[in-house]
Amino acid sequence: MPKDTSYRVLLPSDVQPEKYDLTLEPDFERFMFDGSVKITVDVREATDSITLHTKELMIASAKFTPADSSKSFAANDIHIKVKEMTCAFGFAEVLPVGKGVLEIEFRGTLNDKMAGFYRSQYTDSKGNKKHMATTQFEAIDARRCFPCWDEPARKAVFVVTLIFPDGLTALSNMPQSASEIRKDGKRAETFLPTPNMSTYLLAFCIGEYEYIGDQTKSGVVCRIFCCPGSRAKCAYALKTCIRSLEFYNEFFGVPYPLPKLDMIAIPDFAAGAMENWGLVTYREVALLCDEKTVGASQKQRICSVIAHELAHQWFGNLVTMGWWDDLWLNEGFANWMQTFASDKLHPEWNIWETYVGMEQQRALQLDALRSSHPIQVPIKHAEEVEEVFDAISYCKGGSVVRMIYAVLGEEKFQEGLQVYFKRHSYGNTETTDLWKAWSEVSGKDIGTMMRSWTEQMGFPVLKVLTDPLETPGTDEVEVEQKWFLADGSVEAGDEKKTWMVPMLIAGSKRKAAVTFFDAGSTAKISCGGCNAEGERWLKFNHGQHIPIRVQYPPSMLARFAADLQSMLPEDRIGLLSDTFALCKAGAMDPIELVKLLKGFDTEANDKVWSELSSVLDGLGKIVRQGLDDAVANAYVSFCAKIFGAAFAKVGWDTKEGDSDNEKKLRSTLIGSVAKYCYKDAAVAAEAKKRFQAFIAAPNDSSVLSADIRGAVLSIVMKAEGTDAVFDQLVAAHDMVTDGAVKINIYAAIGDAPTLALKKRALDWTLSENVRSQDLIYIPASMAVGGREGAEAVFGWIQSEYGQIYGRLGTTSMMLFSSVVRISGAGFVTVDKAKEVEAFWKSRELYKMIQKALSQVIEGIMSNAGFVGRMKTSEAAKPGSWA
């Protein structure tokens, strides 16, 4: 039965675009641009009107010329609907069926909103402030640049001509085909036709750039572009680009189809990066680094972001979702692929452990809310897609791809992808097309398995009802599944939700073959011999390949706690996160979590320590705000003891031969030391010494290791909390050129301990010193720093709402939703939930942020419920933390 798509609001289908000849001439003085576009179209039904998308464009004229005709039809009615973001061109005569050219003259604003065709400010080598022009069209901002059919299924070929001052460099998706100096002294540069592609993938940049380049084994030219002065920071990105492209060429079985791949760092950029075909744009911090001094986390982040964007060159660009309902096809797959590729390039990182602790946990945390949404979510109006660029589309999407990989194995997984790409190249698809390809090559009914994971929101908790190591003579274990919710709530009808769950079971010595817990509430599952004599424990969801929670009986938990280091790091991370979530939901007593935490005293894995830090931070928000001071002090002492002891083993300084994982361990541990040990005199004194060296030379990356820099700055801010420290950080901020250093400074300023400094910090956030793309960092840091910080941030959002919305809300709702989320990020009471909800409901944009707000409120209410549960637990007694 064909899928019902009648709910989608689309442009009329009577005219289809085939080719855009687009000419643009930006004015860097007036921040405007003039444009003309000649669109080759196929008129499929006789009509006297053609409707396109436009936004914030002034239309001067339009005419239509049928193919093989010298007669043109001038548009005698140009009707713009601002709310619908459309422009209808009416003609006095009916346009004939067949090919023709629609020619439109227009003008637009080279805006500062990081959307459409916009300007970005940079400082040249002489210290002069200058502007470049660049683009960001996904999801629906190509229409801000030129009139077009701005829908992913309306693919066409693009030929771009840019007119600009001679001496600048212009880039677009394809290489240049012609260049000339005009009589007015400006350069006109035309680029080769693109492949058939969606409007959101078109891109161009004009400015002063430096670059380095090389080529792949197959001859694809790869270049990394940056602002003047940053060329030395491009080498790692170039190396990663080439290695990733070569890996994908082989793995996907379809060669990268363009002759070149440029990647460029943009000073002002709303997202992390954008996969424009052949011209990938990035935030500077996501692309540029000095490989000799870069922090291990940032280095891995750069590799992952590049791998993500280059995966899109196939998954999204070569084969594109037919409509925004299937956004996850782009983002979920790229989320998984960035880790898969990074693991192939750097197996020494053990990056799947990071994935389980970060990407999978982000998915599980958001998807445990009733206000979550399915992976495949119906999108009526295209602008609604802004709300689903979230952890469900990215992280849950990636997690279910990881589940499929675990079920199929690499050979069949890869084979199915190759079938998919060859079958659908340059076309549009739906989710079921991918299921069909994997089903064909594997003989497994992937569509049936995945329906419960993509078409309904949420995920199950598997409750193990019997301990298989205590029931000798049977190979079966009884399990129950039900919808897991973060607040533990139960409503009528909840029991109807079930999932088809792949069962990955392992003991301490052996693994069982994959079986399935079919869509039902209870089942008896074979252990596959994993409960044989000599097994010390039995783990469900071995390797954490499935996005679920697992609840064990006390006897099984006790075995884990006694033998943690024999488990995979992924399983230790999963055990920690599951236990915390189950305690929060009321399914377990929090004292069980405290007991488990004490079993990690010999832990040495950096990713497990990262999860320990995350769990203790989440628990700390509840204890420090919801329980009495004696318990809070005992909790802080507990954290200070375990993190302090672990940090003492690794020390402040990088040792010769330290691996990236060892550097990340140091970074994670000192990050927690900054939270729990900053009052320790020895810690504060050592941090102060290093802080002063940094302040004396903030652009010298050798004076303070990037792996401990953020923590050092935060320790000093928290320990001293003076205007002098604040002023030193602001001065350093204004001097440094590395975006990663600025982010460390923002986090430290957000840790300002006094109300007066918090107010200074928030006021400074809205100054011209802080780019709009970075506006969120200080309040995000402050909001989770305690009750006073949360109150200060919420008060600031209320009082400065107009300014904040002006800088972020007019750019994109995806970016502005971060403001909504931090407004309640630090609260744990019902009263605060009501206050936050009332404020946002009073705003005109409420409907545009309704989903994000619902998730924020549900999160606060879940915290409030956890406070109540903690008060009745043994964990509410100071002695339990001894």
N, C-alpha and C positions, 0 to 999 in steps of 0.2 A: 504494500500500500504506500503510495507516494507521501512524503512528509508534507504536512500542512504548513505552508509559509505565508498564509493570507494575512497574518498579523503584522508582517513587516511593512514598515513605511518606506517605500522605495520610489525613485523617480520613474516616470512612465517608461515603458519598454518599447515605445514605437520608434525611437531613434537610438541607435547604438554607436558609440564612439569606436573608431579604429585606429586613429593616429592624431596626436597633438603636435603641431609645430608651434612651439612656445618661445616668444622673445620677451626678455625682461631687461629693463634698464634701471637699476637702483640709483638713487640720489643720496649720497652719504652726508650731505649737508642738511637737507630738509627732511631726511628720513622718510622718503616716499619712493615709490617705484612706478614706472610706466610699463604697460605690458600689452602685448597683442598675442592672440592665439588663433591659429587656423586649425580647426578640428575636422578631419576627414570622418564623415559619418555614413551610416547606412540607414536610410529612412525606410523602415519596414512596413509602416502603415502611413497612408497619406494623412497629413496633419498640417494645421496652420499655426502650430505653436511648438516650440522646443524648450523644455525646462531643464536647467542645470543647477548645480549647487554653487552658491557664492556666499561669502561672508566678509563684511567690512571692505567691499570693493565698490568703486565708483565706475559704473558702466557708461562708456561714451557712445558706442555705436555697435551695431551687429548687422551682419548680412549673410545670406545663404546663397551659394552658387551651386546649382546641380552639376554633376559631372558631365563633361562633353557639352557644356553650354556656356555661352558668354553672358547670358542673362543672370543678373543677381537680384535677389529679393531682399530689400532693406527691412529690418525689423521696425514696424511702425508703432509697436507697443512693447515697452520694456518694463516689466512689473516685478519688483523685488519684494519678497516676503521675508522680513528680517527674522521673525521667530522660527520659520521653517528653514531658513538659510538657503533659499532658492531664488532663482531669477527666471521668469518665463519670458521668452522672446516671441512676440506675436507678429504674424505676417499677414498682409492684405490678401495674399493668395495661398491656396493650399500647396504645400511642397510636394513634389512628385516622389513616388516610391523609387528607391535606388540610391546610389552613392552621391555625395555632394560634400561641400566644404562650408562649415559655419565659421565665420570670421568675427572676432570680438575684440574691440579696443577697450582698455580699462586702465584704472589707476588704483594703487593700494598704498597702505602705510607699512613702512619698514619698522615694525613695532618693536617694543622691548618686553614682550610677553612670553618669549621663548616658545612661540607657536606660530605656525605658518611660515612666511618669509620674514625673518626678523633680524635685528641687529644685536651684536654681542660686543661688549667693550673689552679691550685689552690694552696693555701698556707696551710700547715698543722699546727697543734697546736704549733709547735716549730718555726714557721716562715720560714720553708723551702719551696721552690717552687717545686711543683711536678706536674705530669700529670696523668690524667685518660684517658681512651679510651671510646668513646661513638659513637652514630650513629645519622644521620639524612638522611633518604632516600626519603621522599616525596619532589618533585614529581618524579624525575628520577635519583636518586643518589644511589640506591641499586647497580647499575652497577659499581659504584666506589669501591665497596667492594667485589663483586664476580660476575662471569659471570652468567647471568640469563635472563629470559624473563621478562623484566622490564616494563610490561604493566598491568593495573589494572584488565583486564579480564583473564589474565593468572594466575589464582589462583592455589596454591599448598600448600602442607604440608611442614613445615620446622622443621628439627631436628638439633639443634645447639650444637656444642662442642667448648668450649673456653679453650685455654691453656695459663696460665699466672703465674706470680710469686706467690708462696704460701704466704698467709698473706693478699692478696687483696680479694675483693668480686666481684663476677661476677653475672650479672643479664641478663635475656632475657625475651621474651614474656611469657614463661611457667615456672613452677617450675623445679628445678633440678631433674634429674632422677638417676644420677650417678656422683660420685666424687672420684678422686684418685690422689695420689702423684706419679709422674713419677720418673724414675731413675735419671733424671737431676734435681730433686728437684722442678720442676714446678707442678702446679696442673692442672689436666684436668677435666673439668666439662661439663657434657652433660645434656641437658634440654629436657623435655618431648616434644613430637610432638605437633605442633600448630594445630589449626583448619585449614581448607582450607582457604587461605587468599592471598591477593596481596603482591607483593614484597615490596611495599613502607611502609608496616606496620610492617616489621621485625625490631627488635631492640636488641641491647645488650650494656651493660656498664661494664667496669672493672675499679676498683679503690678502694681507701680507703673511706668507707662510714659509716655513722651512720644512724640509722633509729628508728622509732617508728611504732607500728602496732596494729591492732585490727581486728575484722571481722564483717561482716554484719549479719543480722538475719538469712540469708540462709547459712551462713558458708563461704562466700568468704573472703579470707585473704586479707586485705588491709594494705599496708606499705608505709610510706613516707621516702625516702632516701635523704641524703644530704652530703656535705663535712664535715669533722671533725670540730666540734665547733658550728654547726648550729642546732643540734638536738632539742634545746629548741624552735626553730621557726617552728616546724613541726605540732604542735597540731591542729591549726585551719584548716590546709589543710586536716589532717586525718579526722577530724570531718565532714568537708564538703564533702570529698570523700565518706564516708560511707552513709551519708544522701542522697547524690545525687544518688548513686548506688541503694539504696533501693527505692527511688522515681521512678527511671527509670524502675526498675524491675516491679513495679506495673503498671506504666502508659503505658509502651510498651507491657505488657502482655507476653513478652518473657524474661525469666531470663537471666542475664549475664552469658554467657556460660563457662567462664574460671574459674579455681579454685582460682586464685589470681589476684590482681590488684596492681601493684607497680607504684608509682609516684616518680620521681627523679628530683632534682634540679641540673642543669648543669651550671657551671660558664660561659662558652662560648657557646652561643646558638643564632642562626640567627633569628629565629622566636620568638613568645611568648611561644608556646608549640606545642607538636606533639603527636597525638593520638595513637601511636603504641599500638597494641592490647595487653593489659596486662602489658605493660611497658611504661607509658606515661612520656615523657620528657618535662621539663619546663626550662625557664629562672629562675634564683633564685628569682628574684623580683616578678615573677608571681605565686610563690608557697609558699615561706617562709615569715613568719612574727611573731612578738611578738604580740599576740592578745591584750595584755594590753596597748600597746603603738602605735600600727599600726594606720595610718591615715584611716579615714572612706572611702575615695575613693579607697585606695589601698586594703583595706579589701574587699570591694564590687568587685573590679577588680579580686582579687584572687578567690572569689566565682564564678564569671562569667566564668573565664578561665577554672576552674576545671569542671564546669557544661558543658561548651562547649566541652571539650575534652572527657568527659565521655558520652555525647550524641553521639559522634562519635563511641563509642564502638558498638553501634547498627547501626547508620546512617553513613555508610562509611566502617565500619569494618565487621559487620555481613552481611549487604547488601551494596554492593559497586557499584558505577557508572561503566558502561561498558567501558567508554572512557572519556577522559578529557573534552569533550564537555559538559558533565553533572556534572562538578566540583561543580556547585552550589547546586546539590542535597546533597553533603556533607556539604559544608560550609554555604550555606544559611539556611538550616534546623538547623544546630548547632548554628548559630548566633541567630535564633529565640528561640531555645530550651534553650540556656544558660540563657536567660532572663525569660522564662517561669518557668524553674526550680528554679532559684534564687528567683523569686517572691513567689513560693510555700514554699521555705525554710525560706525566710525572708520577709513576707508580709509587715512588718513595714517599709521597705525601699521604697515602692512604685516605684519599679525599672522600671516599664513600662514608667514612666515619663522620666527617664534617657534615655531609648531606643528611645523615640520620639525625644529627643533633641540631641542625639549623632548618633546612628546607622542610623536612618531614614534620618537625615539631611545629613550625609555623602553620603548616596545613592542618595538623591535628588540633591546634589551639583555636583557630578560627572556625573550623568545621564542627567543633563541639558546641557551637551556639545554635539556638533555634533560628537566629537571624542570619545564618549562613545561606548559601545558595548552591544549587547543583553545579557540577563542572560545566555541563551544557545548560545554559540558561537562556530562555527566549528573550531576544532583544527586539523590541518593537521599533523604537526610534534609535538611530545610530548613536546619538549622544549618550544613551544609557550605558554604552559599553565602558565609559569612563569608570563606572562603579564596579566593573568586574575585572579590571586590571589589578588583581589582588592575589592573596596567597592561595585562593582556591584555584584560579586559572593557572597560576605558575606552579605553586608548590604541591597542591594536591594533584594537579594534572601531571606533574613530574613524578609524583609518588606512584600513581597508578600505572604510568609507563614502566616504572621500575618493577612493579608487580608483574606486568606482562612479560618483561624480560626474564624474571625469575621463573616464570611458568614455562616459557618457550625455550629458553637457552639462547646463547648468542647466535648460533648458526641460523635457526629458523627466524629469530627476531630480525637479523640482518637481511635474510632472504626476502622476508615479507616487505621490508622497507624498500628494497630494490625494485620489487614488483610494483609497489605503490608509486615510486618516483617515475618509473618508465611509463606507467599507464597514465599518469595524470600530469606530466610535465607541461608547464605553461597554462594549466587549467585551474579550475576551482573544485574543491571537494567538500564533503561532509564527514563527520566522524565515522560513519558506517563504512566509508570507502577504505579506511585504514583497517578496520576490523576484518573486512572481507579479504584484504591482502594477506593478513596474518593467518586467517582461518584457512585459506587456500593452501598455503605452504606447510602448515603444521597439522592439518586435519583436526584441529581443536575448534570448538565453537566459541571463538573469542567474543563475538557479539553478545551472546547470552550471558557469558561470565561478566562482561563489562557493563551491561545495562544497569545493574544495581549500583555500580560505582559512579557512573557519569550522569544518569538521568534522575537520581534522587540525591538530596544533600545528606551530609552526615556520614558516619561510619560506625561499625559495631565495637562493642567491648566483648571480648570472649572471656567468659567466666569458666575457669577450670573447676569442675564440681568434685572431682575425685583425684587423689594423689596417686598416679600410676606406680610410683616407687613404693607405695604402701599397700598395693593390691597385687601381690605375686600371683602368677598363674593366669593372668589375663593381659592381653596386649592392647586392650581398649581403654580409652579415657572418656569420661562423659563431659561434654562442654555445652555451654549455653551462650547464645548471642543475643544482644539487644542493642538498641540505639544508644550510643554514649553521648551524654550531655554534660557540659562542664559544671552545671549547677546541680546535677543529680535529680532534676525535676522529672516528673512523670505525668503525662496527660493521656486522656482517652485516645486510643488509636495509635499510640507510640509503638505498641507491640506488633503492629502490622508491618513495620519496616524491618526487612532482613536483607542480607547480602550473601552473594556467592563468594565464599572466602577460601582462597588457596591456603592449605595447611602446610606450613613448613616447620617440621618438628625435629629437634636434635637433642641428644643427650650429651653428656660430657665426653663420650667416646665415639658416638656414631650418629649419622643423620638418616632420617626416614625419607622415602620417596614422597613426592608431592601428591597430596590427596585434596579433596574439596569438601568443605562444609557447605552443602547446598543451601539454598534459600529456605531456611526453617529455623525454629527457635532453639531446638536442642538436638544433639546428635551424639552418637558414640563413634569416636575417631580412633583409628589404629595408630599406635605409637611406632609401628615399623621396627620393633625390636629395641627402641631407645630406652625402654624401661627394664632392660635385661640386667642380670646380676652384675654388680660392679659399677653401674652408672651412679654418679654422685648427684646429678640433677637432670631435669628434663625441661627444655625451653620451647615454648610455642613462639611462632613468628621468628624463628631462628634467622639471624642476620638483619632483622627489621626490614624485610622487603615489602611488607604489607602495611598500609596506613590504618592500623587498628590499635586499640588498647587491649591488654591482657591482664586479667585479675586472677591471681593464684591463691590457693589456700595457705594458711600460715606455715604449714610444714614445708611446702615447696619454697616459700620466700626465705625461710630459715636456711635451707640448703644453699640457695644462691648467696646469701649474705656471708656464709661460712667459706665460700669457695669462688669469690667474685673474679679473681684474676685468671681462672681457668676458662672464663667465658670470652667470647669475642668482644672487642671494644664496642661494636655496634649494639650488642646485646646488653652490655652494662649500661650504655646510654639509654636504651629502650626501657630497661628495668627501672632506672631512675625516673625517667619522664612519666612512665605509666603509673608508678607508685604515687608520685606527686599529684598527677591528674585525678587518680582514683580517690585519694585522700580529700582533695578539694571538692570532689563531687559527692562526698559522703559515703562512698562505697567501702572505704577503709578508715580505720582510726589513724589520725596523724602520727601517733606514737610509733606506728609501724614504719613510717618514713624516717623518723629519727633513728630508729634502730638500724635501718638499712644504710643511712648516711655514715654511721660510725664504722661500717665495714669497708669504707674506701680509704682507710688511713695509709695504705701502702700503694695507692694508685699512682701511676707514672705516665699515663696516656694524656696528651694535651687535649684531645677532643672530649674525653670523659671528664676531665677537670672543667672544661667549658660548660658541660651539662650540669656538673655539680654547682658551679657558679650560678647558672641560670635558675636552677631549682632553689638554691638558698636565697637568691635575690627575690624570687617570687614568694617564698615563704616569709622572708624578712619583711616584705610590705605588709603582710597580714599581722605578724607578731609585733612589729614596732608601732603599728597604728591601731591595732585592735586589742592588744593585751596590755597588762600593766607593766610598769617600768622594770620591775624585778625580772620578769620573764624576758623582756626585750634586752636587758643588759646581759642576762645569761646567754641569750641567743647570739648576741654580738661577740661575746667572749668565746663561744663555741666556734664561730666562723673565724675569728681572729687566730685562734689556736690552730685550726686545721690548715688554713691558707698560709699563715705565717710559717708554720713548720715546713710545709711543702716548698714555699718560696726560698727558705733558708738553704735548701738543698741545691737549688739552681742558681741562686745569687743574682746580683744586679747586672753583671757584665756578660756579654756574649763570649763564649769560650771558643778557641780555635777548633775548628772541625764540627761545631754545632750544626746539626741538621736544621732544616726549616721547621720541622716538627718540634724540635727542642727550643727553637726560638719562639714558636707559638706558645709552648708550655710556659716559658718565662713571662711572656706577654699576658697570658690569661691569669697567671698567679699574681703578678704584680697589680693587675687590674682589680683583683679582689682585695689585695692588701690595701689598695687605695681606698676601698670602701670600708674596711673593717679595722685597719691598723694605722690609720693616718695620725692618730693621737700618740702613737708610740714615739718616744723622743728620738730613738736611734733611726727609725724609719724616716721621720720628718727631717732630721738633720742631713741624712744621706740624700734625700730627695732635693732638699734646698741647695746643696752643693751642685748637684747636676742641673737644677733649674737655673742657677746663676750662670753657669757655663752656656746654657742655651740662650738666655736673655742677652748675653754679651755677643752672640753670633748666631742669630736665629736661622740664617740661611746656610750655615755650615752644618751639613748633615752628619759630620763625623764627631761632633761634640756631644751628641746625645742620641743613643741608639733609637731608631724608629720603633723598635719592639717594646720599649718601655717609656717612650716619650709622653704619650697620653696620660699614663698613670703618674709619672713624675709631676707633670703640671697640675693634675688634680689633687695630689697629696699636698702640695704647697698651698694651693688655693684653699683647701679645706682646713689645713693645719693653722694657717696664718689668717686667712680671711680678711685681708686689709685692702684699702684703696690702692696702696702702693703695688701690691701684687696684681690687682686688676689692671692698673695702668700699664704695668710692664707687659702683661699679656696682650693688651690692646695695641701697644706699640710694636710688639713682635708681629702681631697679626698684620699690621699695615706694612711691614717690611718683607715678610716671607712671600715667596713665589710658588711654593709647593702647596697644592690643595690639601694634601694629606696632613700637613702641619697645621693648616688653618682649622681643619676638622678637630684635631686634638685640642687646639686652643678654645674652640667653641665649647667642647665638652667640659673643659676645665672651668671656663667662665660660668657655664651652667651649674657647676658645683659650688658656686658662691654660697657661703654658709649663713650670711646675715640677710635680713629682709632688705636692708638698704642696698647691699650689693646685688641682691636679686633684682631689685628694681632698676639699678643701673644697667645690669646685664640685659634685661628685657628692653629697656629704652634704646640701648646701643644696637640691639638686634635690628631695629627699624631704621637705623642710620644708613647713609649712603655707603658706609664702609663695608657693609655686609651685602653680598649679592643676593638677589631674590631666591636663587636656587639653594642658598645656604641658610635661609631665614629660619628653617625649622630646627636646626641643630641645637641651639642654646635652650629654647623652651622644651625640646624633647629630653635633653639631659636633666634639666631642672625638675620637670614634672614627675620623674620617677625617683627623685632624690629624697623624698620624705613628704610629710603632710604640708609643711610650710611651702615647699617648692611647688607642690601640686596646686595649692591655693593661689600662690602668686601667679602661676601660669594661667590658670582659669580666669583670674581677675584681669590679667593683661589682655587675654583674648576678648573679654567682654568690653573693656574700655577702649581698646585699639582695634576693634573689629573692622572699622572702615579702612584703615591703613593696611591691615593684613589681607583683607579681601582684595583691595586694590592691587596689591603686589602678587598675590598668588591665585585668588579666585577667578580673576579675569584671564589667567593663563590656562588653567585646566583644573577640572574638578578632581581629577586623580591626584594632583599635587595638593589641592586645598583639603582633600579628605584627611591628609596627615594632620592638619590643624584640628580637625574634628576629633581625631583619635587621641591626640595628646591632651585635649581639653579635659579628658577624664581618666587619663592613663595612671594617675597616682592615687585615685580615690578607692575607698573600701567600705563606704556606708550608703545606706538607702537614701538618706537625705541628699547626699551629694549626687547620686544618680538622678534624683528628681530635679535638682538645680541645673545640672548639665543639660538634661533633656528639655527643660523649660526654656533655657536660653536659645538652644538651636531651633526649637519649634517656633520661636518668635521671629526667626530670620526668614526673609523672602526666599532664600535658596533652599529651604528645608527639604523640599521634594527631591532636590538634586543630591542631597547628602543623607537621605533617609536611611539607606542601607547601612552606611558607615556608622551613623548615630545609633541605630538599633544595636549594632554589635558592641559599641562602646558602653551603652547602658546595660546591656546584658552582661558584659564583662565586669562592670562595677557591682552589679547585683550578685554575681557569682562570688566575687571577693567578699561581699557582705555575708553571704551564706557561709563561707569558709571561716570567717571570723567567729561566727556563732558555733561552728563545729569545733574549732580550736579551743574555745573556752571550756568545753566539756571534756576535753581530752587530757590524758596524762601529759601531753606535750605542752600544756599550759602551766606546768609546774616548773619552776626554775631548775630543780634538781634533775629533770629529764635531759637537760642540755649539758650536764657535767661530763 
